[in-house]
Amino acid sequence: METSRKVFIGGNWKCNGDRKFVFDHCALLKAVEFDSNKCEVVVCPSSVHLDLTLTQLNGSNVRVCSQNVSMNENGAFTGEISSKQLVDLGLNWTLIAHSERRQFFGDDETTIGKKIKLALANNLNIVMCIGEKLDERNENKTMDVCINQLRTLVSNVTDSQLWDRVVIAYEPVWAIGTGKTATPEMAQEVHQGIRNWVSENVSNDVAQRIRIIYGGSVTGANCNTLIKEKDIDGFLVGGASLKPEFKDIILSYQN
C-alpha cells in the first residue's frame, strides 16, 4: 500500500458478543501497541453494546463505529438509530451499505444515498461498503457492480472536503464469511480499478487520498500478503475481529 495513506483496520462484530465478550475483547484491544499516526483502528459492536464498548475503550487509540445508521433524522422511526444519536453518544464512524444490510434488510441505492448524505451532514465519518456477488464475478461484472454502487456514494458527497471523511470498503460478497478470499492480485486489481474510477469521476487528488480497504474472510494468515498491495489501505474484518488474531491484522501495517 501507499505509505502516504494511513492504514484503516475495522473490526465488524456483527450480531455477536455479550457483555463478557466486550469486557474481555476490549482488554485485548487496549493491550495492542500500534502507531496511531500510521494506523487507524475502529471496531463495530452491535448497537446494544455501543455504549459499553465506548466506555471500555475510553483512553485507548481504538475508536468505535456503528454497524448501521438511519436514513432519517430523529422522529417516529421505531428501531432506528439516527446519526445525531450516534454523535451524541460519542461516535464518529458508521458503516453504510454492508452487503448483509443490502441482502437481508432491503437497503437499496436510494436508501443508501440518504444514509450517506445525512451521516456526513451530521459529522459522522463513513465506511461505504461495495462489492459483487459470486454470479456477478463469474459474469465479469465486478467493476460494473462496484461502479454502480460508487455512483451512489459520489452523488451524495456534496462537498469535496467531505471525501476526507469517507473510507471505501471493497467486500466481494462471495468472500464474506465463506472462508474464501480474493487473492492479493484479484483484490489489488479491483482496488486499482476503484481508485482509477474515482480519479476520473471525482478528482485525482481525492483518488490518491481516499482509503480503499478490503473485506472478505481476512485473517491473521492472509493479511500480511494482502496489505502489501499498492492500493489496499487496510481491512474490514468480520469473524477474525472477534478473535485474538485481530491483533495480528492490526499490526500488519508494519509490513
C-alpha positions as a LaTeX table, in Angstrom:
\begin{tabular}{lrrr}
\hline
Residue & $x$ (\AA) & $y$ (\AA) & $z$ (\AA) \\
\hline
Met1 & 0.00 & 0.00 & 0.00 \\
Glu2 & 0.97 & 3.66 & $-0.32$ \\
Thr3 & 2.59 & 4.86 & 2.90 \\
Ser4 & 1.08 & 8.34 & 2.49 \\
Arg5 & $-2.35$ & 6.94 & 3.37 \\
Lys6 & $-2.93$ & 5.91 & 6.97 \\
Val7 & $-3.92$ & 2.25 & 7.26 \\
Phe8 & $-7.53$ & 1.69 & 8.32 \\
Ile9 & $-8.40$ & $-1.52$ & 10.19 \\
Gly10 & $-12.06$ & $-2.12$ & 11.01 \\
Gly11 & $-13.47$ & $-4.97$ & 13.06 \\
Asn12 & $-17.14$ & $-5.72$ & 12.37 \\
Trp13 & $-18.53$ & $-7.79$ & 15.24 \\
Lys14 & $-21.91$ & $-8.11$ & 13.50 \\
Cys15 & $-24.63$ & $-9.63$ & 15.72 \\
Asn16 & $-22.19$ & $-11.33$ & 18.07 \\
Gly17 & $-20.92$ & $-10.98$ & 21.60 \\
Asp18 & $-22.25$ & $-10.42$ & 25.08 \\
Arg19 & $-21.15$ & $-8.14$ & 27.91 \\
Lys20 & $-18.39$ & $-10.54$ & 28.97 \\
Phe21 & $-17.04$ & $-10.59$ & 25.42 \\
Val22 & $-16.98$ & $-6.77$ & 25.33 \\
Phe23 & $-15.01$ & $-6.61$ & 28.60 \\
Asp24 & $-12.54$ & $-9.33$ & 27.55 \\
His25 & $-12.05$ & $-8.25$ & 23.94 \\
Cys26 & $-11.66$ & $-4.58$ & 24.76 \\
Ala27 & $-8.94$ & $-5.52$ & 27.26 \\
Leu28 & $-7.16$ & $-7.34$ & 24.44 \\
Leu29 & $-7.55$ & $-4.36$ & 22.10 \\
Lys30 & $-6.20$ & $-1.90$ & 24.64 \\
Ala31 & $-3.10$ & $-4.04$ & 25.01 \\
Val32 & $-2.24$ & $-3.85$ & 21.29 \\
Glu33 & 0.55 & $-1.33$ & 20.73 \\
Phe34 & 0.20 & 0.30 & 17.33 \\
Asp35 & 1.29 & 3.64 & 15.92 \\
Ser36 & $-1.86$ & 5.75 & 15.63 \\
Asn37 & $-0.01$ & 8.06 & 13.22 \\
Lys38 & 0.24 & 5.18 & 10.76 \\
Cys39 & $-2.80$ & 3.06 & 11.58 \\
Glu40 & $-6.41$ & 3.84 & 12.50 \\
Val41 & $-8.41$ & 1.11 & 14.24 \\
Val42 & $-12.17$ & 1.01 & 14.72 \\
Val43 & $-14.47$ & $-1.73$ & 15.99 \\
Cys44 & $-18.16$ & $-2.10$ & 15.22 \\
Pro45 & $-20.14$ & $-3.71$ & 18.05 \\
Ser46 & $-23.86$ & $-4.41$ & 17.89 \\
Ser47 & $-26.00$ & $-1.41$ & 18.80 \\
Val48 & $-26.78$ & $-2.73$ & 22.29 \\
His49 & $-23.05$ & $-2.78$ & 23.09 \\
Leu50 & $-22.05$ & 0.59 & 21.62 \\
Asp51 & $-22.07$ & 2.47 & 24.91 \\
Leu52 & $-20.34$ & $-0.30$ & 26.87 \\
Thr53 & $-17.65$ & $-0.61$ & 24.20 \\
Leu54 & $-17.08$ & 3.14 & 24.23 \\
Thr55 & $-16.65$ & 3.02 & 28.00 \\
Gln56 & $-14.25$ & 0.08 & 27.89 \\
Leu57 & $-12.10$ & 1.63 & 25.15 \\
Asn58 & $-12.02$ & 5.07 & 26.75 \\
Gly59 & $-8.46$ & 6.37 & 26.76 \\
Ser60 & $-7.27$ & 3.97 & 24.06 \\
Asn61 & $-6.48$ & 4.64 & 20.38 \\
Val62 & $-9.26$ & 2.29 & 19.24 \\
Arg63 & $-12.43$ & 4.02 & 18.04 \\
Val64 & $-16.00$ & 2.71 & 17.99 \\
Cys65 & $-18.10$ & 2.55 & 14.83 \\
Ser66 & $-21.80$ & 1.83 & 14.36 \\
Gln67 & $-22.78$ & $-1.04$ & 12.07 \\
Asn68 & $-25.66$ & 0.96 & 10.62 \\
Val69 & $-27.36$ & 4.35 & 10.70 \\
Ser70 & $-30.85$ & 5.56 & 9.88 \\
Met71 & $-31.69$ & 7.39 & 6.67 \\
Asn72 & $-33.93$ & 9.62 & 8.82 \\
Glu73 & $-33.41$ & 12.27 & 11.45 \\
Asn74 & $-34.82$ & 11.74 & 14.95 \\
Gly75 & $-38.54$ & 11.01 & 14.98 \\
Ala76 & $-41.18$ & 8.31 & 14.86 \\
Phe77 & $-38.92$ & 5.59 & 13.41 \\
Thr78 & $-39.15$ & 2.64 & 15.79 \\
Gly79 & $-35.99$ & 0.55 & 15.96 \\
Glu80 & $-33.80$ & 3.07 & 14.15 \\
Ile81 & $-30.64$ & 4.83 & 15.36 \\
Ser82 & $-30.10$ & 8.30 & 13.94 \\
Ser83 & $-26.78$ & 9.89 & 13.07 \\
Lys84 & $-27.45$ & 12.62 & 15.63 \\
Gln85 & $-27.91$ & 9.99 & 18.35 \\
Leu86 & $-24.65$ & 8.27 & 17.38 \\
Val87 & $-22.74$ & 11.55 & 17.50 \\
Asp88 & $-24.36$ & 12.40 & 20.84 \\
Leu89 & $-23.21$ & 9.02 & 22.17 \\
Gly90 & $-19.65$ & 9.87 & 21.19 \\
Leu91 & $-19.20$ & 8.01 & 17.90 \\
Asn92 & $-17.68$ & 9.47 & 14.77 \\
Trp93 & $-17.85$ & 6.44 & 12.44 \\
Thr94 & $-20.58$ & 4.32 & 10.88 \\
Leu95 & $-20.71$ & 1.54 & 8.32 \\
Ile96 & $-23.09$ & 2.09 & 5.42 \\
Ala97 & $-24.33$ & $-0.35$ & 2.78 \\
His98 & $-22.82$ & $-3.55$ & 4.15 \\
Ser99 & $-23.87$ & $-6.43$ & 1.89 \\
Glu100 & $-25.87$ & $-8.01$ & 4.70 \\
Arg101 & $-27.88$ & $-4.79$ & 5.01 \\
Arg102 & $-28.45$ & $-4.89$ & 1.26 \\
Gln103 & $-29.33$ & $-8.60$ & 1.23 \\
Phe104 & $-31.42$ & $-9.05$ & 4.36 \\
Phe105 & $-32.82$ & $-5.61$ & 5.18 \\
Gly106 & $-33.62$ & $-4.11$ & 1.81 \\
Asp107 & $-31.06$ & $-1.30$ & 1.71 \\
Asp108 & $-31.24$ & $-0.18$ & $-1.92$ \\
Glu109 & $-29.28$ & 2.60 & $-3.61$ \\
Thr110 & $-31.90$ & 5.23 & $-2.73$ \\
Thr111 & $-31.84$ & 4.30 & 0.96 \\
Ile112 & $-28.05$ & 4.12 & 0.98 \\
Gly113 & $-27.77$ & 7.53 & $-0.65$ \\
Lys114 & $-29.96$ & 9.10 & 2.03 \\
Lys115 & $-27.86$ & 7.48 & 4.76 \\
Ile116 & $-24.62$ & 8.79 & 3.23 \\
Lys117 & $-25.86$ & 12.35 & 2.92 \\
Leu118 & $-27.39$ & 12.52 & 6.39 \\
Ala119 & $-24.47$ & 10.85 & 8.14 \\
Leu120 & $-21.97$ & 13.26 & 6.60 \\
Ala121 & $-24.24$ & 16.24 & 7.31 \\
Asn122 & $-24.27$ & 15.26 & 11.00 \\
Asn123 & $-20.48$ & 14.90 & 11.22 \\
Leu124 & $-20.22$ & 11.12 & 11.05 \\
Asn125 & $-17.38$ & 9.58 & 9.06 \\
Ile126 & $-18.50$ & 6.69 & 6.89 \\
Val127 & $-17.17$ & 3.34 & 5.72 \\
Met128 & $-19.02$ & 2.72 & 2.45 \\
Cys129 & $-19.22$ & $-0.97$ & 1.51 \\
Ile130 & $-19.32$ & $-2.12$ & $-2.11$ \\
Gly131 & $-18.84$ & $-5.48$ & $-3.79$ \\
Glu132 & $-20.15$ & $-8.11$ & $-6.17$ \\
Lys133 & $-21.92$ & $-11.44$ & $-5.70$ \\
Leu134 & $-20.43$ & $-14.70$ & $-6.99$ \\
Asp135 & $-22.58$ & $-14.86$ & $-10.12$ \\
Glu136 & $-21.62$ & $-11.28$ & $-10.94$ \\
Arg137 & $-17.94$ & $-12.15$ & $-10.51$ \\
Asn138 & $-18.37$ & $-15.18$ & $-12.79$ \\
Glu139 & $-20.05$ & $-13.00$ & $-15.40$ \\
Asn140 & $-17.16$ & $-10.50$ & $-15.29$ \\
Lys141 & $-19.42$ & $-7.80$ & $-13.87$ \\
Thr142 & $-17.31$ & $-6.98$ & $-10.82$ \\
Met143 & $-16.40$ & $-3.44$ & $-11.86$ \\
Asp144 & $-19.87$ & $-2.75$ & $-13.26$ \\
Val145 & $-21.40$ & $-3.58$ & $-9.87$ \\
Cys146 & $-18.79$ & $-1.61$ & $-7.94$ \\
Ile147 & $-19.13$ & 1.43 & $-10.18$ \\
Asn148 & $-22.92$ & 1.44 & $-9.84$ \\
Gln149 & $-22.54$ & 1.44 & $-6.06$ \\
Leu150 & $-19.80$ & 4.07 & $-6.21$ \\
Arg151 & $-22.12$ & 6.36 & $-8.18$ \\
Thr152 & $-24.45$ & 6.39 & $-5.18$ \\
Leu153 & $-21.56$ & 7.49 & $-3.00$ \\
Val154 & $-20.33$ & 10.20 & $-5.38$ \\
Ser155 & $-23.78$ & 11.68 & $-5.92$ \\
Asn156 & $-24.25$ & 12.12 & $-2.18$ \\
Val157 & $-20.86$ & 13.55 & $-1.20$ \\
Thr158 & $-21.78$ & 17.14 & $-1.84$ \\
Asp159 & $-18.54$ & 18.89 & $-0.82$ \\
Ser160 & $-15.03$ & 17.96 & $-1.92$ \\
Gln161 & $-13.77$ & 18.34 & 1.66 \\
Leu162 & $-16.13$ & 15.58 & 2.80 \\
Trp163 & $-14.05$ & 12.96 & 0.98 \\
Asp164 & $-11.57$ & 13.04 & 3.86 \\
Arg165 & $-14.34$ & 11.51 & 5.98 \\
Val166 & $-15.03$ & 8.59 & 3.63 \\
Val167 & $-13.44$ & 5.14 & 3.50 \\
Ile168 & $-14.41$ & 2.71 & 0.73 \\
Ala169 & $-14.56$ & $-0.96$ & 1.73 \\
Tyr170 & $-14.41$ & $-3.39$ & $-1.18$ \\
Glu171 & $-16.03$ & $-6.58$ & 0.07 \\
Pro172 & $-16.75$ & $-9.24$ & $-2.55$ \\
Val173 & $-19.97$ & $-10.78$ & $-1.25$ \\
Trp174 & $-18.84$ & $-14.27$ & $-2.22$ \\
Ala175 & $-15.89$ & $-13.95$ & 0.20 \\
Ile176 & $-17.77$ & $-12.70$ & 3.28 \\
Gly177 & $-18.00$ & $-15.36$ & 5.96 \\
Thr178 & $-17.29$ & $-18.14$ & 3.48 \\
Gly179 & $-13.63$ & $-18.79$ & 4.18 \\
Lys180 & $-12.95$ & $-17.83$ & 0.56 \\
Thr181 & $-10.91$ & $-14.76$ & $-0.10$ \\
Ala182 & $-9.74$ & $-12.93$ & $-3.18$ \\
Thr183 & $-6.09$ & $-13.48$ & $-3.93$ \\
Pro184 & $-3.92$ & $-10.40$ & $-3.35$ \\
Glu185 & $-3.73$ & $-9.98$ & $-7.12$ \\
Met186 & $-7.53$ & $-10.17$ & $-7.54$ \\
Ala187 & $-8.12$ & $-7.71$ & $-4.72$ \\
Gln188 & $-5.46$ & $-5.31$ & $-6.00$ \\
Glu189 & $-6.97$ & $-5.33$ & $-9.49$ \\
Val190 & $-10.36$ & $-4.22$ & $-8.15$ \\
His191 & $-8.87$ & $-1.68$ & $-5.73$ \\
Gln192 & $-6.86$ & $-0.16$ & $-8.56$ \\
Gly193 & $-9.99$ & $-0.08$ & $-10.72$ \\
Ile194 & $-11.89$ & 1.72 & $-7.96$ \\
Arg195 & $-9.12$ & 4.27 & $-7.49$ \\
Asn196 & $-8.90$ & 4.89 & $-11.22$ \\
Trp197 & $-12.67$ & 5.40 & $-11.43$ \\
Val198 & $-12.61$ & 7.86 & $-8.52$ \\
Ser199 & $-9.77$ & 9.72 & $-10.25$ \\
Glu200 & $-11.80$ & 10.02 & $-13.44$ \\
Asn201 & $-15.14$ & 10.83 & $-11.82$ \\
Val202 & $-14.20$ & 12.87 & $-8.74$ \\
Ser203 & $-10.58$ & 14.00 & $-8.93$ \\
Asn204 & $-7.10$ & 12.55 & $-8.95$ \\
Asp205 & $-6.41$ & 14.30 & $-5.65$ \\
Val206 & $-9.33$ & 12.54 & $-3.95$ \\
Ala207 & $-8.36$ & 9.24 & $-5.56$ \\
Gln208 & $-4.87$ & 9.43 & $-4.12$ \\
Arg209 & $-6.10$ & 10.44 & $-0.65$ \\
Ile210 & $-9.05$ & 8.14 & $-0.17$ \\
Arg211 & $-8.51$ & 4.88 & 1.66 \\
Ile212 & $-9.81$ & 1.75 & $-0.05$ \\
Ile213 & $-9.86$ & $-1.25$ & 2.27 \\
Tyr214 & $-10.51$ & $-4.93$ & 1.63 \\
Gly215 & $-13.01$ & $-7.19$ & 3.37 \\
Gly216 & $-13.79$ & $-10.84$ & 2.78 \\
Ser217 & $-12.52$ & $-13.58$ & 5.10 \\
Val218 & $-9.46$ & $-11.57$ & 6.13 \\
Thr219 & $-7.44$ & $-13.48$ & 8.74 \\
Gly220 & $-4.15$ & $-13.33$ & 10.55 \\
Ala221 & $-2.85$ & $-15.78$ & 7.96 \\
Asn222 & $-3.58$ & $-13.75$ & 4.81 \\
Cys223 & $-3.46$ & $-10.13$ & 5.99 \\
Asn224 & 0.30 & $-9.76$ & 5.61 \\
Thr225 & 0.24 & $-10.54$ & 1.90 \\
Leu226 & $-2.90$ & $-8.52$ & 1.16 \\
Ile227 & $-1.61$ & $-5.36$ & 2.87 \\
Lys228 & 1.48 & $-5.28$ & 0.67 \\
Glu229 & $-0.60$ & $-4.48$ & $-2.41$ \\
Lys230 & $-0.27$ & $-0.88$ & $-3.59$ \\
Asp231 & $-3.94$ & 0.07 & $-3.43$ \\
Ile232 & $-5.06$ & $-1.93$ & $-0.37$ \\
Asp233 & $-5.13$ & 0.51 & 2.54 \\
Gly234 & $-6.39$ & $-1.81$ & 5.25 \\
Phe235 & $-9.22$ & $-4.17$ & 6.07 \\
Leu236 & $-12.80$ & $-4.54$ & 7.21 \\
Val237 & $-12.68$ & $-7.77$ & 9.19 \\
Gly238 & $-15.59$ & $-9.98$ & 10.19 \\
Gly239 & $-15.13$ & $-13.24$ & 12.07 \\
Ala240 & $-11.42$ & $-12.78$ & 12.76 \\
Ser241 & $-12.12$ & $-9.46$ & 14.51 \\
Leu242 & $-13.76$ & $-11.46$ & 17.30 \\
Lys243 & $-10.59$ & $-13.46$ & 17.94 \\
Pro244 & $-7.14$ & $-12.74$ & 19.39 \\
Glu245 & $-5.71$ & $-12.89$ & 15.84 \\
Phe246 & $-7.25$ & $-9.45$ & 15.25 \\
Lys247 & $-4.08$ & $-8.15$ & 16.90 \\
Asp248 & $-2.02$ & $-9.64$ & 14.04 \\
Ile249 & $-4.31$ & $-7.99$ & 11.50 \\
Ile250 & $-3.92$ & $-4.61$ & 13.18 \\
Leu251 & $-0.14$ & $-4.94$ & 13.21 \\
Ser252 & 0.02 & $-5.96$ & 9.54 \\
Tyr253 & 0.53 & $-2.26$ & 8.73 \\
Gln254 & 4.15 & $-2.71$ & 9.85 \\
Asn255 & 4.94 & $-4.93$ & 6.85 \\
\hline
\end{tabular}
